[in-house]
Amino acid sequence: MKTNNISLIGVPLHHGADRRGVEMGPNAIRGSNIQPRLESLGYRVQDLGDLNVNRPMESCKAGEKLKYLDEITRVNAELCCTVAREMDKGHFPLVIGGDHSIAIGTIKGVLQKVNRLGVIWFDAHSDVNTEETTFSGNIHGMSLAVSLGYGHPDLLSIGGVHSKVNPENVVIIGARSIDPGERIFLKEKGIRVFTMHDIDYYGMKVVMEEALKTVTNGTDGVHLSLDLDGMDPHEAPGVGTPVFGGLSYRESHFAMEMLYESHTLVSAEFVEVNPMLDLNNKTAETAVALAGSVFGERIL
């Protein structure tokens, strides 16, 4: 991290998940005191508020492969511009969602300012579906594929079609629910995936050491995309697509601590907090605690 200035950007988008509640995630994270927590660490935090999202959702047709494409494209295009503008000011963009489709706009925005970007993707899912492989039609399951340059032309055009990350600089951590088409995609593109089996076998220290080697090899900075469903549902119950057997609270914090110590982060996003599914705001509070660790908070 090369700046003490953080721009907090809320994106209350739920269309990518096709499920209500996640649009309240930004305010739940704010309500869990993310700004004072980061300010207590010495950062200057400017809360830019929320991007405008057209909330009413018309029912999609059965079997539709790209649900709410127009609105998701519009919001992500605005997010792309907002992220790039804040980076122009020398600020660190911290995006809070909202569903994981907002990673498209965040990453595309960072790529306007960072030539070669490494990406660490903490998630139970790999999010590399396309229109051809998706079962649900939910674009939050396609966001990493789009960031790699694969997907619908409207989404790829955000920030320019040549704005994409290289698969050799992407690492997925915590995966345990991968669709058949995604398995083929990941193998064909040679994307490094650390499943929960790998974390159990090697431990988080080794996994993060290997991940950091991958995302920093020839890159100009690293983006963190953290989906709260990467954690076990016992730790983060307020997510739309929970998968048991996920990351523990301490494993997640240790990973964030190592990421901070690498001094390579240029941007981050925390997504998929759904207060309608949460228990006593536990997931939003966990998101804020993890943000503390990624920005340098320590026990001593």
C-alpha positions as CSV (number, residue, x, y, z in Angstrom):
1,M,0.0,0.0,0.0
2,K,1.6,3.2,-1.2
3,T,-0.9,5.8,0.2
4,N,-2.7,6.6,3.4
5,N,-5.7,7.9,1.5
6,I,-8.6,5.5,1.1
7,S,-11.7,6.1,-1.1
8,L,-14.6,4.0,0.2
9,I,-17.0,3.3,-2.6
10,G,-20.4,1.6,-2.0
11,V,-22.0,-0.4,-4.8
12,P,-25.5,-1.7,-3.7
13,L,-25.9,-4.0,-6.6
14,H,-27.9,-7.2,-6.2
15,H,-28.8,-7.9,-9.8
16,G,-25.7,-10.1,-10.4
17,A,-26.9,-12.5,-7.6
18,D,-30.6,-12.2,-8.6
19,R,-31.4,-12.2,-4.8
20,R,-32.5,-9.4,-2.6
21,G,-30.6,-8.3,0.5
22,V,-27.0,-8.0,-0.8
23,E,-27.8,-4.4,-1.9
24,M,-27.8,-3.6,1.9
25,G,-24.3,-4.9,2.3
26,P,-22.5,-1.5,1.9
27,N,-24.6,0.1,4.7
28,A,-24.1,-2.9,6.9
29,I,-20.4,-2.7,6.5
30,R,-20.5,1.1,7.2
31,G,-22.7,0.4,10.2
32,S,-20.0,-1.9,11.5
33,N,-17.7,1.1,11.7
34,I,-15.3,0.4,8.8
35,Q,-14.4,4.1,8.5
36,P,-13.4,4.7,12.2
37,R,-11.6,1.4,12.3
38,L,-9.4,2.3,9.3
39,E,-8.9,5.9,10.6
40,S,-7.7,4.4,13.9
41,L,-4.9,2.8,11.9
42,G,-3.8,6.2,10.6
43,Y,-5.6,6.3,7.2
44,R,-7.6,9.2,5.8
45,V,-10.9,7.7,4.6
46,Q,-13.2,9.5,2.3
47,D,-16.6,7.8,2.0
48,L,-17.9,8.6,-1.5
49,G,-21.3,7.1,-0.7
50,D,-23.1,4.6,-3.0
51,L,-23.2,4.5,-6.8
52,N,-26.8,4.7,-8.1
53,V,-28.4,1.4,-8.8
54,N,-31.9,1.1,-10.3
55,R,-33.5,-1.2,-7.7
56,P,-36.7,-2.5,-9.3
57,M,-36.1,-5.9,-10.9
58,E,-38.4,-7.3,-13.5
59,S,-38.6,-11.1,-13.6
60,C,-36.2,-12.7,-15.9
61,K,-37.3,-15.3,-18.5
62,A,-36.8,-18.9,-17.6
63,G,-33.3,-20.1,-18.7
64,E,-32.0,-16.5,-19.4
65,K,-28.2,-16.8,-19.6
66,L,-27.3,-13.2,-18.7
67,K,-29.7,-11.8,-16.2
68,Y,-30.0,-8.0,-15.9
69,L,-27.1,-7.5,-18.3
70,D,-27.9,-3.8,-19.1
71,E,-28.1,-2.6,-15.5
72,I,-25.0,-4.6,-14.4
73,T,-23.1,-3.2,-17.4
74,R,-24.2,0.4,-16.6
75,V,-23.3,0.2,-12.9
76,N,-19.9,-1.5,-13.6
77,A,-19.0,1.1,-16.2
78,E,-19.7,3.9,-13.6
79,L,-17.7,2.0,-11.0
80,C,-14.8,1.6,-13.5
81,C,-14.7,5.4,-14.0
82,T,-15.0,6.0,-10.3
83,V,-12.1,3.7,-9.4
84,A,-9.8,5.1,-12.1
85,R,-10.7,8.7,-11.0
86,E,-9.8,8.0,-7.3
87,M,-6.6,6.3,-8.3
88,D,-5.7,9.4,-10.3
89,K,-5.9,11.3,-7.0
90,G,-3.4,8.8,-5.5
91,H,-6.2,7.2,-3.4
92,F,-6.6,3.5,-2.6
93,P,-10.0,2.4,-3.9
94,L,-11.9,0.2,-1.3
95,V,-15.1,-1.0,-2.8
96,I,-17.9,-2.5,-0.7
97,G,-20.8,-4.5,-2.2
98,G,-23.1,-5.6,-3.3
99,D,-22.7,-8.9,-5.2
100,H,-19.5,-10.1,-6.8
101,S,-20.4,-8.9,-10.3
102,I,-19.0,-5.5,-9.2
103,A,-15.5,-7.0,-9.4
104,I,-15.8,-6.3,-13.2
105,G,-16.0,-2.6,-12.7
106,T,-13.4,-2.5,-9.9
107,I,-10.8,-4.5,-11.8
108,K,-11.4,-2.7,-15.1
109,G,-11.0,0.6,-13.3
110,V,-7.7,-0.4,-11.7
111,L,-6.5,-1.6,-15.1
112,Q,-6.9,1.9,-16.4
113,K,-4.0,2.9,-14.0
114,V,-2.0,-0.3,-13.5
115,N,-0.5,-1.9,-16.6
116,R,-0.2,-5.4,-15.3
117,L,-2.4,-6.4,-12.3
118,G,-2.2,-9.5,-10.0
119,V,-5.5,-10.7,-8.5
120,I,-6.1,-12.7,-5.4
121,W,-9.7,-14.0,-5.5
122,F,-10.9,-15.3,-2.1
123,D,-14.1,-17.2,-2.8
124,A,-15.9,-20.5,-2.4
125,H,-16.6,-20.3,-6.2
126,S,-14.3,-19.6,-9.1
127,D,-16.7,-17.2,-10.9
128,V,-15.3,-18.1,-14.4
129,N,-18.6,-19.1,-15.9
130,T,-19.6,-17.6,-19.3
131,E,-22.9,-17.5,-21.1
132,E,-22.1,-20.9,-22.6
133,T,-21.4,-22.6,-19.2
134,T,-23.6,-21.0,-16.6
135,F,-26.5,-22.9,-15.0
136,S,-28.1,-19.9,-13.3
137,G,-27.5,-17.0,-15.6
138,N,-26.3,-15.0,-12.6
139,I,-23.5,-12.6,-13.7
140,H,-21.8,-12.7,-10.2
141,G,-20.6,-16.1,-11.3
142,M,-18.9,-14.7,-14.4
143,S,-17.0,-11.7,-13.0
144,L,-13.5,-13.3,-13.0
145,A,-14.0,-14.6,-16.5
146,V,-14.9,-11.1,-17.7
147,S,-11.9,-9.7,-16.0
148,L,-9.8,-12.3,-17.9
149,G,-11.3,-11.2,-21.2
150,Y,-14.0,-13.8,-21.7
151,G,-17.7,-13.0,-21.7
152,H,-20.4,-10.9,-23.3
153,P,-19.1,-8.0,-25.4
154,D,-21.0,-5.4,-23.3
155,L,-19.2,-6.5,-20.2
156,L,-15.8,-6.8,-21.9
157,S,-16.1,-3.3,-23.4
158,I,-16.1,-1.7,-19.9
159,G,-12.8,0.2,-19.7
160,G,-11.9,-1.1,-23.1
161,V,-11.8,-4.7,-24.5
162,H,-8.0,-4.8,-24.0
163,S,-8.4,-4.1,-20.3
164,K,-7.9,-7.5,-18.7
165,V,-5.8,-9.5,-16.3
166,N,-3.4,-12.2,-17.3
167,P,-4.4,-15.7,-16.1
168,E,-0.8,-16.4,-15.0
169,N,-1.2,-13.6,-12.4
170,V,-4.5,-14.8,-10.9
171,V,-4.9,-17.0,-7.8
172,I,-8.2,-18.3,-6.4
173,I,-8.1,-19.2,-2.7
174,G,-10.8,-21.2,-0.8
175,A,-12.6,-22.8,-3.8
176,R,-14.9,-25.7,-3.0
177,S,-17.8,-25.3,-5.4
178,I,-16.8,-25.3,-9.1
179,D,-19.1,-26.0,-12.0
180,P,-18.0,-28.5,-14.8
181,G,-17.5,-25.8,-17.4
182,E,-15.4,-23.8,-14.9
183,R,-13.1,-26.8,-14.3
184,I,-12.3,-26.9,-18.0
185,F,-11.8,-23.1,-18.2
186,L,-9.5,-23.1,-15.2
187,K,-7.3,-25.9,-16.6
188,E,-7.2,-24.5,-20.1
189,K,-6.1,-21.1,-18.9
190,G,-3.7,-22.4,-16.3
191,I,-5.2,-20.5,-13.4
192,R,-3.7,-21.3,-10.0
193,V,-6.5,-22.5,-7.7
194,F,-5.9,-23.4,-4.0
195,T,-9.0,-25.4,-2.9
196,M,-9.9,-26.1,0.7
197,H,-8.1,-29.4,0.3
198,D,-4.9,-27.5,-0.5
199,I,-5.3,-25.2,2.5
200,D,-6.0,-28.2,4.8
201,Y,-2.9,-30.0,3.4
202,Y,-0.3,-27.2,3.2
203,G,-1.7,-24.6,5.6
204,M,-2.5,-21.0,4.9
205,K,1.1,-19.8,5.3
206,V,2.4,-21.9,2.4
207,V,-0.7,-21.2,0.3
208,M,-0.3,-17.4,0.7
209,E,3.5,-17.6,0.0
210,E,2.8,-19.4,-3.3
211,A,-0.1,-17.1,-4.1
212,L,1.9,-14.0,-3.6
213,K,4.7,-15.3,-5.8
214,T,2.1,-15.8,-8.6
215,V,0.3,-12.5,-8.3
216,T,3.5,-10.4,-7.9
217,N,5.5,-12.1,-10.8
218,G,6.0,-9.2,-13.2
219,T,3.0,-7.2,-12.0
220,D,2.7,-3.6,-11.0
221,G,0.3,-4.2,-8.1
222,V,-2.2,-6.6,-6.6
223,H,-6.0,-6.4,-6.3
224,L,-7.8,-8.3,-3.5
225,S,-11.3,-9.5,-4.3
226,L,-12.8,-11.0,-1.2
227,D,-16.2,-12.7,-1.3
228,L,-17.4,-13.4,2.3
229,D,-18.6,-16.8,1.2
230,G,-15.0,-17.9,1.0
231,M,-15.3,-18.3,4.7
232,D,-17.2,-21.1,6.4
233,P,-20.9,-20.3,6.9
234,H,-20.4,-20.7,10.6
235,E,-18.0,-17.7,10.4
236,A,-19.9,-15.7,7.8
237,P,-23.6,-16.8,7.7
238,G,-24.9,-13.7,5.9
239,V,-24.1,-14.7,2.3
240,G,-26.3,-15.7,-0.6
241,T,-24.4,-18.8,-1.7
242,P,-23.0,-20.5,1.4
243,V,-20.8,-23.6,1.0
244,F,-19.8,-25.5,4.1
245,G,-16.1,-26.4,4.7
246,G,-14.7,-23.0,4.2
247,L,-12.0,-20.8,5.6
248,S,-11.9,-20.3,9.3
249,Y,-11.8,-16.9,11.0
250,R,-8.1,-17.1,11.9
251,E,-7.1,-18.5,8.5
252,S,-8.8,-15.6,6.8
253,H,-7.2,-13.0,9.1
254,F,-3.7,-14.6,8.7
255,A,-4.1,-14.4,4.9
256,M,-5.0,-10.7,5.1
257,E,-2.1,-10.1,7.5
258,M,0.3,-11.7,5.0
259,L,-1.2,-9.7,2.2
260,Y,-0.6,-6.4,4.1
261,E,3.0,-7.4,4.8
262,S,3.6,-7.9,1.1
263,H,3.1,-4.2,0.5
264,T,1.7,-4.9,-2.9
265,L,-2.0,-4.1,-2.7
266,V,-3.3,-1.3,-4.8
267,S,-7.0,-1.9,-4.5
268,A,-9.6,-4.2,-2.7
269,E,-13.2,-5.1,-2.6
270,F,-15.4,-6.9,0.0
271,V,-18.6,-8.4,-1.5
272,E,-21.6,-10.6,-0.9
273,V,-22.6,-9.4,2.6
274,N,-26.3,-10.0,2.8
275,P,-27.8,-8.6,6.0
276,M,-31.2,-10.3,5.3
277,L,-29.4,-13.6,5.8
278,D,-27.0,-12.6,8.5
279,L,-27.1,-13.4,12.3
280,N,-26.7,-10.3,14.5
281,N,-24.6,-8.5,11.8
282,K,-21.9,-11.1,12.2
283,T,-20.8,-11.2,8.5
284,A,-20.6,-7.4,8.1
285,E,-18.6,-7.2,11.3
286,T,-16.3,-10.0,10.1
287,A,-15.8,-8.1,6.8
288,V,-14.7,-5.0,8.7
289,A,-12.4,-7.0,10.9
290,L,-10.7,-8.5,7.8
291,A,-10.4,-5.1,6.3
292,G,-8.6,-4.1,9.5
293,S,-6.1,-6.9,9.0
294,V,-5.5,-6.1,5.4
295,F,-4.8,-2.5,6.3
296,G,-2.3,-3.4,9.0
297,E,-4.2,-4.0,12.2
298,R,-2.5,-6.4,14.5
299,I,-3.1,-8.0,17.9
300,L,0.0,-6.3,19.3
